[in-house]
Amino acid sequence: MRMDRVNSENGKINWDISKSILDKFADNGKNCLQDILIHIESFTSGIIHDHLQAFVEKKEIGFGPIMVPLRIALVGSSKGPDLMQIIEMLGKEEVIKRIDFALNKIKA
């Protein structure tokens, strides 16, 4: 199950990726990751990390499996700088918008 399939020729994401991990973002059609991010008051990398850690523990999935699809949803690549810093720099609204976009792409 590869989550890092990006078309190297044109840099576009191949959305034919595993739904099973990205579906962890949603619960009965509701984007529970979005709900967590919306309620973070101080949107800093450390606090974001703590909230995401609690999320993955609750879902019993571990941090690793969720970080790759989250990174792909946010930046279109499975590799790059610290994801928590990326999330902080993008800001809450943009992060939520990109997660929603990724979820809608895999539903299509």
Residue, then its C-alpha position, 0 to 999 in steps of 0.5 A: m500500500r503505497m502512499d507516496r505515488v507522485n507523478s515525477e514527470n509533471g509533479k501532480i499527485n496521483w490520487d489513486i492512493s490507498k483510501s484505508i489510511l486517508d479514511k482515518f481522517a473521517d468518521n462516518g463521513k465527518n472529518c474528525l481531523q478537521d474538528i480537532l484542528i479547528h479547536i486548537e486555539s494556539f496553532t503552534s507546532g508543539i500544540i498541533h503535535d500534541h493534539l495530533q498525537a492524542f488523535v492517533e492514540k484514540k484511533e489506535i493507528g500510530f503517528g507514522p501511518i497518518m503522517v504520510p497521507l497528511r503530508i501528501a494532502l498538505v504538500g503533495s509529497s511524502k517527504g519534506p521538512d517537519l510536518m508540524q512546522i508546515i502545518e503551523m506555517l500554512g495556518k489552520e484555514e489552509v490546512i483544513k482546506r487542503i485536507d478536505f480537498a484530499l478527502n474529496k479527491i479520494k471519494a471521487 
